[in-house]
């Protein structure tokens, strides 16, 4: 009888230890790098500095899933499109309306293929001119977002 109680007690203690160990391991897997609860861990949170030059602006890329990648762009170019082309952050083809941007940060969106396109924004508002004619304003923010 005493052996049965001892086995039960040891089994209970072993179960408690295993549960505690599992709880500690799952707590250790928590993503502590995310400081803003509104931002998922898949999103870029700090800007990557690219280029060299006297002019600076922030460039944000928002993909199909809403994930943002932020660049701190430094350049000596005077036009946003020229700076982004030089850094291989955008690519496209010339049209009668200017540069038709199809690829941004390696992600392609082509309205003729998938019904999606890259929309160009300046300081959070839909840009009134194309990226290839928009003059760089020091400290301004520019972005491309997949839409459509």
Phi and psi restraints in degrees (value plus and minus 20) as a CYANA .aco file:
   2 UNK   PHI     -86.7   -46.7
   2 UNK   PSI     -53.4   -13.4
   3 UNK   PHI     -85.4   -45.4
   3 UNK   PSI     -57.9   -17.9
   4 UNK   PHI     -85.4   -45.4
   4 UNK   PSI     -64.5   -24.5
   5 UNK   PHI     -84.5   -44.5
   5 UNK   PSI     -60.5   -20.5
   6 UNK   PHI     -84.0   -44.0
   6 UNK   PSI     -62.6   -22.6
   7 UNK   PHI     -83.7   -43.7
   7 UNK   PSI     -62.6   -22.6
   8 UNK   PHI     -84.0   -44.0
   8 UNK   PSI     -63.3   -23.3
   9 UNK   PHI     -83.2   -43.2
   9 UNK   PSI     -64.6   -24.6
  10 UNK   PHI     -84.8   -44.8
  10 UNK   PSI     -59.5   -19.5
  11 UNK   PHI     -83.4   -43.4
  11 UNK   PSI     -61.9   -21.9
  12 UNK   PHI     -84.8   -44.8
  12 UNK   PSI     -64.7   -24.7
  13 UNK   PHI     -83.2   -43.2
  13 UNK   PSI     -62.6   -22.6
  14 UNK   PHI     -81.8   -41.8
  14 UNK   PSI     -62.5   -22.5
  15 UNK   PHI     -82.6   -42.6
  15 UNK   PSI     -63.3   -23.3
  16 UNK   PHI     -82.9   -42.9
  16 UNK   PSI     -62.6   -22.6
  17 UNK   PHI     -83.6   -43.6
  17 UNK   PSI     -63.3   -23.3
  18 UNK   PHI     -84.0   -44.0
  18 UNK   PSI     -61.7   -21.7
  19 UNK   PHI     -83.7   -43.7
  19 UNK   PSI     -63.4   -23.4
  20 UNK   PHI     -83.4   -43.4
  20 UNK   PSI     -61.4   -21.4
  21 UNK   PHI     -84.5   -44.5
  21 UNK   PSI     -61.6   -21.6
  22 UNK   PHI     -85.1   -45.1
  22 UNK   PSI     -60.3   -20.3
  23 UNK   PHI     -82.7   -42.7
  23 UNK   PSI     -62.1   -22.1
  24 UNK   PHI     -86.2   -46.2
  24 UNK   PSI     -59.2   -19.2
  25 UNK   PHI     -87.4   -47.4
  25 UNK   PSI     -61.2   -21.2
  26 UNK   PHI     -90.1   -50.1
  26 UNK   PSI     -51.6   -11.6
  27 UNK   PHI     -86.7   -46.7
  27 UNK   PSI     -56.6   -16.6
  28 UNK   PHI     -88.1   -48.1
  28 UNK   PSI     -38.9     1.1
  29 UNK   PHI    -106.2   -66.2
  29 UNK   PSI     -23.9    16.1
  30 UNK   PHI     -83.7   -43.7
  30 UNK   PSI     120.4   160.4
  31 UNK   PHI    -103.1   -63.1
  31 UNK   PSI      77.6   117.6
  32 UNK   PHI    -105.2   -65.2
  32 UNK   PSI     -22.4    17.6
  33 UNK   PHI     -99.4   -59.4
  33 UNK   PSI     -37.7     2.3
  34 UNK   PHI    -105.1   -65.1
  34 UNK   PSI      95.9   135.9
  35 UNK   PHI    -117.0   -77.0
  35 UNK   PSI     -46.4    -6.4
  36 UNK   PHI    -123.1   -83.1
  36 UNK   PSI      96.6   136.6
  37 UNK   PHI     -83.6   -43.6
  37 UNK   PSI     -34.0     6.0
  38 UNK   PHI    -106.3   -66.3
  38 UNK   PSI     -23.2    16.8
  39 UNK   PHI    -133.0   -93.0
  39 UNK   PSI     107.6   147.6
  40 UNK   PHI     -96.5   -56.5
  40 UNK   PSI     140.5   180.5
  41 UNK   PHI     -88.8   -48.8
  41 UNK   PSI     -35.6     4.4
  42 UNK   PHI    -100.9   -60.9
  42 UNK   PSI     -27.7    12.3
  43 UNK   PHI    -111.1   -71.1
  43 UNK   PSI     125.2   165.2
  44 UNK   PHI     -92.8   -52.8
  44 UNK   PSI     112.1   152.1
  45 UNK   PHI    -131.4   -91.4
  45 UNK   PSI     -42.7    -2.7
  46 UNK   PHI    -137.6   -97.6
  46 UNK   PSI     127.8   167.8
  47 UNK   PHI     -94.6   -54.6
  47 UNK   PSI     122.4   162.4
  48 UNK   PHI    -115.8   -75.8
  48 UNK   PSI     104.1   144.1
  49 UNK   PHI    -100.4   -60.4
  49 UNK   PSI     109.0   149.0
  50 UNK   PHI    -153.2  -113.2
  50 UNK   PSI     128.6   168.6
  51 UNK   PHI      61.1   101.1
  51 UNK   PSI     156.0   196.0
  52 UNK   PHI    -160.4  -120.4
  52 UNK   PSI     123.1   163.1
  53 UNK   PHI     134.3   174.3
  53 UNK   PSI     155.5   195.5
  54 UNK   PHI    -100.0   -60.0
  54 UNK   PSI     -49.0    -9.0
  55 UNK   PHI    -111.0   -71.0
  55 UNK   PSI     127.9   167.9
  56 UNK   PHI    -158.1  -118.1
  56 UNK   PSI     120.5   160.5
  57 UNK   PHI    -173.8  -133.8
  57 UNK   PSI     140.6   180.6
  58 UNK   PHI    -116.2   -76.2
  58 UNK   PSI     114.4   154.4
  59 UNK   PHI    -146.5  -106.5
  59 UNK   PSI     103.6   143.6
  60 UNK   PHI    -137.4   -97.4
  60 UNK   PSI     115.6   155.6
  61 UNK   PHI    -133.8   -93.8
  61 UNK   PSI     104.6   144.6
  62 UNK   PHI    -133.8   -93.8
  62 UNK   PSI      96.5   136.5
  63 UNK   PHI    -103.1   -63.1
  63 UNK   PSI    -195.4  -155.4
  64 UNK   PHI     -77.9   -37.9
  64 UNK   PSI     -52.4   -12.4
  65 UNK   PHI    -109.7   -69.7
  65 UNK   PSI     -17.6    22.4
  66 UNK   PHI      65.8   105.8
  66 UNK   PSI     -15.7    24.3
  67 UNK   PHI     -94.6   -54.6
  67 UNK   PSI     116.9   156.9
  68 UNK   PHI    -128.2   -88.2
  68 UNK   PSI     119.9   159.9
  69 UNK   PHI    -141.9  -101.9
  69 UNK   PSI     107.5   147.5
  70 UNK   PHI    -133.8   -93.8
  70 UNK   PSI     115.1   155.1
  71 UNK   PHI    -141.5  -101.5
  71 UNK   PSI     119.7   159.7
  72 UNK   PHI    -120.7   -80.7
  72 UNK   PSI      81.4   121.4
  73 UNK   PHI    -112.3   -72.3
  73 UNK   PSI     111.1   151.1
  74 UNK   PHI    -139.3   -99.3
  74 UNK   PSI     112.5   152.5
  75 UNK   PHI    -177.2  -137.2
  75 UNK   PSI     143.9   183.9
  76 UNK   PHI    -127.6   -87.6
  76 UNK   PSI     -19.1    20.9
  77 UNK   PHI     -90.3   -50.3
  77 UNK   PSI     142.1   182.1
  78 UNK   PHI    -126.8   -86.8
  78 UNK   PSI     -35.1     4.9
  79 UNK   PHI    -136.3   -96.3
  79 UNK   PSI     116.4   156.4
  80 UNK   PHI     -75.1   -35.1
  80 UNK   PSI     -69.1   -29.1
  81 UNK   PHI     -78.8   -38.8
  81 UNK   PSI     -61.1   -21.1
  82 UNK   PHI     -82.8   -42.8
  82 UNK   PSI     -61.8   -21.8
  83 UNK   PHI     -84.7   -44.7
  83 UNK   PSI     -65.5   -25.5
  84 UNK   PHI     -89.1   -49.1
  84 UNK   PSI     -55.8   -15.8
  85 UNK   PHI     -85.2   -45.2
  85 UNK   PSI     -63.9   -23.9
  86 UNK   PHI     -80.7   -40.7
  86 UNK   PSI     -54.2   -14.2
  87 UNK   PHI    -110.6   -70.6
  87 UNK   PSI     -15.4    24.6
  88 UNK   PHI      39.0    79.0
  88 UNK   PSI      12.3    52.3
  89 UNK   PHI    -109.3   -69.3
  89 UNK   PSI     -40.4    -0.4
  90 UNK   PHI    -154.1  -114.1
  90 UNK   PSI     137.8   177.8
  91 UNK   PHI    -172.6  -132.6
  91 UNK   PSI     132.8   172.8
  92 UNK   PHI    -195.6  -155.6
  92 UNK   PSI    -177.6  -137.6
  93 UNK   PHI    -156.6  -116.6
  93 UNK   PSI     130.1   170.1
  94 UNK   PHI     -92.9   -52.9
  94 UNK   PSI     118.9   158.9
  95 UNK   PHI    -151.1  -111.1
  95 UNK   PSI     159.8   199.8
  96 UNK   PHI     -86.4   -46.4
  96 UNK   PSI     -36.0     4.0
  97 UNK   PHI    -122.6   -82.6
  97 UNK   PSI     -18.0    22.0
  98 UNK   PHI      95.7   135.7
  98 UNK   PSI    -178.5  -138.5
  99 UNK   PHI     -93.5   -53.5
  99 UNK   PSI     102.1   142.1
 100 UNK   PHI    -115.1   -75.1
 100 UNK   PSI      83.0   123.0
 101 UNK   PHI     -97.7   -57.7
 101 UNK   PSI     102.1   142.1
 102 UNK   PHI    -131.7   -91.7
 102 UNK   PSI     -45.7    -5.7
 103 UNK   PHI    -148.8  -108.8
 103 UNK   PSI     109.5   149.5
 104 UNK   PHI    -151.2  -111.2
 104 UNK   PSI     105.2   145.2
 105 UNK   PHI      31.6    71.6
 105 UNK   PSI      17.8    57.8
 106 UNK   PHI      63.2   103.2
 106 UNK   PSI     -18.8    21.2
 107 UNK   PHI    -127.1   -87.1
 107 UNK   PSI     104.2   144.2
 108 UNK   PHI    -118.4   -78.4
 108 UNK   PSI     114.6   154.6
 109 UNK   PHI    -155.5  -115.5
 109 UNK   PSI      97.5   137.5
 110 UNK   PHI    -149.7  -109.7
 110 UNK   PSI      93.4   133.4
 111 UNK   PHI     -75.3   -35.3
 111 UNK   PSI     -56.9   -16.9
 112 UNK   PHI     -90.2   -50.2
 112 UNK   PSI     -39.5     0.5
 113 UNK   PHI    -120.9   -80.9
 113 UNK   PSI     -70.0   -30.0
 114 UNK   PHI    -143.8  -103.8
 114 UNK   PSI     -15.0    25.0
 115 UNK   PHI      53.9    93.9
 115 UNK   PSI     -11.8    28.2
 116 UNK   PHI    -130.6   -90.6
 116 UNK   PSI     135.0   175.0
 117 UNK   PHI    -169.3  -129.3
 117 UNK   PSI     143.4   183.4
 118 UNK   PHI    -111.9   -71.9
 118 UNK   PSI     100.0   140.0
 119 UNK   PHI    -117.0   -77.0
 119 UNK   PSI     116.4   156.4
 120 UNK   PHI    -121.1   -81.1
 120 UNK   PSI     109.4   149.4
 121 UNK   PHI    -141.8  -101.8
 121 UNK   PSI     126.8   166.8
 122 UNK   PHI    -145.7  -105.7
 122 UNK   PSI     101.1   141.1
 123 UNK   PHI      31.2    71.2
 123 UNK   PSI      21.4    61.4
 124 UNK   PHI      62.0   102.0
 124 UNK   PSI     -22.1    17.9
 125 UNK   PHI    -136.0   -96.0
 125 UNK   PSI     127.3   167.3
 126 UNK   PHI     -74.4   -34.4
 126 UNK   PSI     106.3   146.3
 127 UNK   PHI     -87.0   -47.0
 127 UNK   PSI     123.0   163.0
 128 UNK   PHI    -108.0   -68.0
 128 UNK   PSI     -26.9    13.1
 129 UNK   PHI    -156.8  -116.8
 129 UNK   PSI     145.8   185.8
 130 UNK   PHI     -94.4   -54.4
 130 UNK   PSI     141.3   181.3
 131 UNK   PHI     -81.7   -41.7
 131 UNK   PSI     -48.5    -8.5
 132 UNK   PHI    -101.9   -61.9
 132 UNK   PSI     -23.0    17.0
 133 UNK   PHI    -146.1  -106.1
 133 UNK   PSI     -19.2    20.8
 134 UNK   PHI    -104.1   -64.1
 134 UNK   PSI      97.3   137.3
 135 UNK   PHI     -90.9   -50.9
 135 UNK   PSI     121.3   161.3
 136 UNK   PHI     -91.2   -51.2
 136 UNK   PSI     109.0   149.0
 137 UNK   PHI    -130.1   -90.1
 137 UNK   PSI     103.0   143.0
 138 UNK   PHI     -71.9   -31.9
 138 UNK   PSI     107.8   147.8
 139 UNK   PHI      61.6   101.6
 139 UNK   PSI     -22.9    17.1
 140 UNK   PHI     -93.5   -53.5
 140 UNK   PSI     143.3   183.3
 141 UNK   PHI    -135.9   -95.9
 141 UNK   PSI     116.8   156.8
 142 UNK   PHI    -147.0  -107.0
 142 UNK   PSI     129.0   169.0
 143 UNK   PHI    -172.4  -132.4
 143 UNK   PSI     137.0   177.0
 144 UNK   PHI    -141.3  -101.3
 144 UNK   PSI     116.2   156.2
 145 UNK   PHI    -150.8  -110.8
 145 UNK   PSI     119.3   159.3
 146 UNK   PHI     -93.3   -53.3
 146 UNK   PSI     107.7   147.7
 147 UNK   PHI    -156.5  -116.5
 147 UNK   PSI     152.7   192.7
